[in-house]
Amino acid sequence: MPVVNYQEYCKMLDRALENKFAYPAVNVASIESANGVLEGFAKAKSDGIIQVSIGGGKHVSGSLGDSALGAISLANHIHTMAAKYDINVALHTDHCTAGNLNTFMKPLIEETRRRREQGLPNLFNSHMFDGSDIPLEENIAISKELMALCAENEIILEVEAGVVGGEEDGVSNEHVSKEKLYTTPEDMLMFEEALKDIDGKYMLAATFGNVHGVYKPGNVKLTPSILKEGQDALKAKYGDDENYYLVFHGGSGSTKDEIEETLEYGTVKMNIDTDTQYAFTRPIVDHMFNHYDEVLKVEGEVGNKKAYDPRAYLKKAQGAMAQRVIEACDVLRSSGQSMSQK
């Protein structure tokens, strides 16, 4: 099916909230990884979110080093391929800080505006503004400006209250104070107060001890109850029908029970990058170890073209990534939940 429109995306998020599941939001940085995610969603009969980071976009643009251009190129590929699958896909950009707005998020919003004027669908369905590296008041002020801009173009904005620890896509939060890793209900309400009167929707990445990076289960100490406290505060102030669309960042190393607890509190989107990067790379390593004498032209030999043809190992990488996406769908309870199956 084609990449969803605004109304369908809102329906996806509402269904996840109502039925207590979340969509895997998987970062991609190549055609093969994007194809692997689509394959995984389709096999799991799950709708989902595919996202591109600044670093991912830069990689796709090659020697040009243009993050926005690379994101546009990869998004166009996903639009073309997604139309052939019987699932719903939303496109999202990840972790754009204030210093990168003018070179990444805003050019992409402008590209969508230009497309809409021509009667074409949105390029991206949502964008994330990561204001965690600036004071909260400034974060909220910029979020309000971006929310209005996104609403004009039927784009959902994702904002972040608090700081996700660790390092992701070249941005390090490894030395932030521990209290910043835990969002308070008051912080969450400040975003609602600032954004509620804008005629659009937003997702909130509230932090509860999340850390980007690679960790063994149990090493990351999460406090999912923070999410419940935030939802309770929202309902107490604005009514029982109000809910945040919550986003879970930095989930590597989280236990199944911790993940499932966040679903009970309104998590509708969980970012996945580290685990799928490893899943993609592992079969390439296996291929090289198992065919080292064929991929190398050793001692005057010619090697084996079938072994060093990149398609040979990238196909394996794509398949492994698809399998990891299926696992994510199962854990997040989105498997079999595609709107196209209902």
C-alpha positions as CSV (number, residue, x, y, z in Angstrom):
1,M,0.0,0.0,0.0
2,P,1.2,3.6,-0.5
3,V,2.9,5.4,2.4
4,V,0.0,6.5,4.6
5,N,-1.5,10.0,4.5
6,Y,-2.1,12.1,7.6
7,Q,-5.5,10.7,8.4
8,E,-4.3,7.1,8.1
9,Y,-1.3,7.9,10.3
10,C,-3.5,9.3,13.0
11,K,-5.6,6.2,12.8
12,M,-2.5,4.0,13.2
13,L,-1.5,5.9,16.3
14,D,-5.0,5.8,17.8
15,R,-5.3,2.0,17.1
16,A,-2.0,1.4,18.9
17,L,-3.0,3.5,21.9
18,E,-6.4,1.8,22.2
19,N,-5.1,-1.7,21.7
20,K,-1.9,-1.2,23.8
21,F,0.7,-2.0,21.1
22,A,3.5,0.0,19.5
23,Y,5.0,0.3,16.1
24,P,8.6,-0.5,15.5
25,A,10.2,2.7,14.2
26,V,13.3,1.4,12.4
27,N,16.2,3.6,11.3
28,V,17.5,2.9,7.8
29,A,20.5,4.2,5.9
30,S,20.5,2.3,2.6
31,I,18.2,0.7,0.1
32,E,18.9,-2.8,1.4
33,S,18.1,-1.8,5.0
34,A,14.9,-0.1,3.9
35,N,13.9,-3.2,1.9
36,G,14.6,-5.4,4.9
37,V,12.3,-3.3,7.1
38,L,9.5,-3.5,4.5
39,E,10.0,-7.2,4.2
40,G,9.9,-7.7,8.0
41,F,6.7,-5.6,8.4
42,A,5.0,-7.5,5.6
43,K,5.9,-10.9,7.0
44,A,4.7,-9.9,10.5
45,K,1.5,-8.4,9.0
46,S,2.4,-5.3,10.9
47,D,2.1,-1.6,10.0
48,G,5.2,0.3,11.0
49,I,7.4,3.4,10.8
50,I,10.6,3.8,8.8
51,Q,12.9,6.6,9.8
52,V,16.0,8.4,8.6
53,S,18.4,10.2,10.8
54,I,20.7,13.1,9.9
55,G,23.6,10.6,9.7
56,G,21.6,8.2,7.7
57,G,20.6,10.9,5.2
58,K,24.2,12.0,4.9
59,H,25.4,8.5,4.2
60,V,22.8,8.0,1.5
61,S,23.9,11.2,-0.3
62,G,27.4,9.8,-0.7
63,S,30.3,12.2,-1.3
64,L,27.8,15.1,-1.4
65,G,27.3,14.8,2.4
66,D,23.8,16.4,2.2
67,S,21.6,14.9,4.9
68,A,18.3,16.3,3.5
69,L,19.1,15.3,0.0
70,G,19.9,11.7,1.1
71,A,16.7,11.6,3.1
72,I,14.7,12.7,0.1
73,S,16.3,10.1,-2.1
74,L,15.7,7.2,0.4
75,A,12.1,8.4,1.1
76,N,11.3,8.4,-2.6
77,H,12.6,4.8,-2.8
78,I,10.4,3.7,0.2
79,H,7.4,5.4,-1.3
80,T,7.9,3.4,-4.5
81,M,8.5,0.0,-2.8
82,A,5.9,0.4,0.0
83,A,3.1,0.6,-2.6
84,K,3.8,-3.0,-3.5
85,Y,3.3,-4.3,0.1
86,D,0.0,-5.0,1.8
87,I,0.9,-3.1,4.9
88,N,0.8,0.6,6.0
89,V,4.1,2.5,6.4
90,A,4.7,5.9,7.8
91,L,8.0,7.9,7.1
92,H,9.7,9.7,9.9
93,T,13.0,11.6,10.5
94,D,14.9,11.0,13.8
95,H,16.7,13.3,16.3
96,C,17.1,16.7,14.6
97,T,18.7,19.1,17.1
98,A,18.1,22.9,17.0
99,G,21.4,23.4,15.3
100,N,20.4,21.2,12.4
101,L,16.8,22.4,11.8
102,N,17.8,24.7,8.9
103,T,19.8,22.1,7.0
104,F,17.6,19.0,7.7
105,M,14.1,19.2,9.1
106,K,13.0,22.5,7.6
107,P,14.2,21.7,4.0
108,L,12.3,18.4,4.3
109,I,9.1,20.2,5.4
110,E,9.6,22.6,2.5
111,E,9.9,19.6,0.1
112,T,6.6,18.2,1.4
113,R,5.0,21.7,1.0
114,R,6.2,21.8,-2.6
115,R,4.9,18.3,-3.3
116,R,1.5,19.1,-1.8
117,E,1.2,22.2,-4.0
118,Q,1.6,19.7,-7.0
119,G,-1.1,17.4,-5.6
120,L,1.5,14.8,-4.5
121,P,1.5,13.0,-1.1
122,N,3.7,14.1,1.8
123,L,7.3,13.0,1.6
124,F,7.6,12.4,5.3
125,N,4.7,11.9,7.7
126,S,6.4,13.0,10.8
127,H,9.6,14.7,12.1
128,M,11.4,14.6,15.4
129,F,12.8,17.7,17.0
130,D,15.3,16.8,19.7
131,G,15.6,19.8,22.0
132,S,17.3,17.8,24.7
133,D,20.5,19.7,24.4
134,I,19.0,23.2,25.1
135,P,17.1,24.6,28.1
136,L,13.6,23.2,28.5
137,E,11.9,26.6,27.9
138,E,13.8,27.1,24.6
139,N,13.0,23.5,23.6
140,I,9.3,24.1,24.1
141,A,9.3,27.5,22.3
142,I,11.0,25.9,19.2
143,S,8.6,22.9,19.4
144,K,5.7,25.3,19.3
145,E,7.0,27.0,16.2
146,L,7.7,23.7,14.5
147,M,4.3,22.3,15.5
148,A,2.6,25.1,13.7
149,L,4.7,24.6,10.6
150,C,4.1,20.9,10.6
151,A,0.3,21.3,11.2
152,E,0.1,23.5,8.1
153,N,1.4,20.5,6.1
154,E,-0.4,17.7,7.8
155,I,2.8,16.4,9.4
156,I,3.0,15.0,13.0
157,L,5.8,16.4,15.2
158,E,7.7,14.4,17.7
159,V,9.2,16.3,20.6
160,E,11.5,15.1,23.5
161,A,11.2,16.0,27.1
162,G,14.3,15.0,29.0
163,V,17.5,13.4,27.7
164,V,18.2,9.9,26.4
165,G,21.6,8.9,27.6
166,G,24.4,7.3,25.7
167,E,25.4,8.0,22.1
168,E,23.4,7.8,18.9
169,D,24.2,8.9,15.4
170,G,27.2,10.9,16.5
171,V,25.4,12.8,19.3
172,S,26.7,12.0,22.8
173,N,24.8,12.3,26.0
174,E,27.0,10.0,28.0
175,H,27.9,12.6,30.7
176,V,24.5,14.2,31.4
177,S,23.3,14.3,35.0
178,K,21.1,11.4,36.0
179,E,18.1,13.5,36.9
180,K,17.9,14.7,33.2
181,L,17.3,11.0,32.2
182,Y,14.0,11.1,34.0
183,T,11.2,13.3,32.7
184,T,8.8,14.7,35.3
185,P,5.0,15.0,34.9
186,E,5.5,18.8,35.1
187,D,7.8,18.7,32.1
188,M,5.3,16.7,30.1
189,L,2.5,19.1,31.0
190,M,4.5,22.0,29.8
191,F,4.6,20.6,26.3
192,E,0.8,20.0,26.3
193,E,0.1,23.5,27.5
194,A,2.3,25.0,24.7
195,L,1.0,22.7,21.9
196,K,-2.6,21.9,22.7
197,D,-4.1,24.8,20.9
198,I,-2.3,24.2,17.6
199,D,-4.5,22.2,15.2
200,G,-2.2,19.3,14.8
201,K,-0.9,16.2,16.6
202,Y,2.4,15.5,18.3
203,M,4.2,12.5,19.8
204,L,6.2,12.9,23.0
205,A,9.5,11.1,23.8
206,A,9.5,11.2,27.5
207,T,12.6,9.7,29.2
208,F,12.5,7.2,32.0
209,G,16.2,6.2,32.2
210,N,16.5,5.3,28.5
211,V,20.1,5.1,27.1
212,H,21.1,4.8,23.5
213,G,23.7,2.2,22.6
214,V,24.6,-1.4,23.2
215,Y,23.8,-3.0,26.6
216,K,23.2,-6.4,28.0
217,P,19.7,-7.0,29.5
218,G,19.5,-5.6,33.0
219,N,22.3,-3.0,32.6
220,V,19.8,-0.2,31.7
221,K,17.7,0.7,34.8
222,L,14.3,1.9,33.5
223,T,11.5,3.4,35.4
224,P,8.4,3.0,33.1
225,S,6.1,4.2,35.9
226,I,7.2,7.7,34.9
227,L,5.1,7.4,31.8
228,K,2.0,6.4,33.8
229,E,2.6,9.4,36.1
230,G,2.7,11.7,33.1
231,Q,-0.5,10.3,31.6
232,D,-2.2,10.5,34.9
233,A,-1.2,14.2,35.3
234,L,-2.5,14.9,31.8
235,K,-5.9,13.3,32.6
236,A,-6.1,15.1,35.9
237,K,-5.7,18.5,34.2
238,Y,-7.4,18.0,30.9
239,G,-9.9,15.1,31.3
240,D,-9.9,11.3,31.2
241,D,-10.1,11.2,27.4
242,E,-6.7,12.8,27.0
243,N,-3.6,10.7,26.2
244,Y,0.0,11.4,25.1
245,Y,1.3,9.4,22.1
246,L,4.4,8.3,23.8
247,V,7.7,7.3,22.1
248,F,10.3,4.9,23.6
249,H,13.9,5.8,22.7
250,G,17.0,3.9,23.7
251,G,15.4,0.5,24.1
252,S,18.5,-1.8,23.5
253,G,19.0,-4.0,26.6
254,S,15.4,-3.5,27.8
255,T,13.6,-6.6,29.1
256,K,10.4,-7.8,27.5
257,D,8.6,-7.0,30.7
258,E,9.8,-3.5,30.7
259,I,8.8,-3.0,27.1
260,E,5.4,-4.4,27.7
261,E,4.9,-2.2,30.7
262,T,5.5,0.9,28.6
263,L,2.8,-0.3,26.2
264,E,0.3,-0.3,29.0
265,Y,1.1,3.4,29.6
266,G,0.6,4.7,26.1
267,T,3.8,4.0,24.2
268,V,2.8,3.8,20.5
269,K,6.3,4.0,18.8
270,M,9.6,2.4,19.8
271,N,12.8,3.4,18.0
272,I,15.0,0.6,16.9
273,D,18.5,1.1,15.4
274,T,21.3,-0.5,17.3
275,D,19.8,-4.0,17.2
276,T,18.9,-3.8,13.5
277,Q,22.4,-2.5,12.7
278,Y,23.9,-5.6,14.3
279,A,21.3,-7.9,12.6
280,F,22.3,-6.4,9.2
281,T,26.0,-6.6,9.8
282,R,26.3,-10.1,11.3
283,P,25.6,-12.2,8.1
284,I,28.0,-10.0,6.2
285,V,30.7,-10.9,8.7
286,D,29.7,-14.6,8.5
287,H,29.9,-14.4,4.7
288,M,33.4,-12.9,4.7
289,F,34.7,-15.5,7.2
290,N,33.2,-18.4,5.4
291,H,34.3,-17.3,1.9
292,Y,37.5,-15.4,2.8
293,D,39.4,-17.3,0.1
294,E,36.8,-16.5,-2.5
295,V,36.3,-12.8,-1.7
296,L,40.0,-12.1,-1.8
297,K,42.3,-12.4,-4.7
298,V,45.1,-14.2,-2.8
299,E,48.5,-15.1,-4.2
300,G,47.6,-14.3,-7.8
301,E,44.3,-16.2,-7.7
302,V,41.1,-14.6,-9.2
303,G,38.7,-15.3,-6.3
304,N,35.1,-16.1,-6.9
305,K,32.9,-13.4,-8.4
306,K,29.7,-15.0,-7.0
307,A,31.2,-14.6,-3.5
308,Y,32.5,-11.0,-3.7
309,D,29.5,-9.7,-5.7
310,P,27.9,-7.3,-3.1
311,R,24.5,-8.7,-3.9
312,A,25.5,-12.0,-2.4
313,Y,26.1,-10.8,1.1
314,L,23.7,-7.8,1.1
315,K,20.8,-10.1,0.3
316,K,21.7,-12.1,3.5
317,A,21.9,-8.8,5.4
318,Q,18.5,-7.7,4.2
319,G,17.0,-11.0,5.2
320,A,18.5,-10.9,8.7
321,M,17.2,-7.4,9.2
322,A,13.8,-8.4,8.1
323,Q,13.9,-11.2,10.7
324,R,14.9,-8.8,13.5
325,V,12.0,-6.5,12.5
326,I,9.6,-9.4,12.9
327,E,11.0,-10.0,16.4
328,A,10.4,-6.4,17.2
329,C,6.8,-6.5,15.9
330,D,6.2,-9.6,18.1
331,V,7.6,-7.9,21.3
332,L,5.7,-4.7,20.6
333,R,2.5,-6.6,19.9
334,S,2.0,-5.1,16.4
335,S,2.2,-8.4,14.6
336,G,-1.0,-9.2,12.8
337,Q,-2.4,-5.7,13.6
338,S,-2.0,-4.1,10.2
339,M,-5.0,-2.0,9.3
340,S,-4.9,-3.7,5.9
341,Q,-5.7,-7.0,7.6
342,K,-8.8,-5.8,9.4
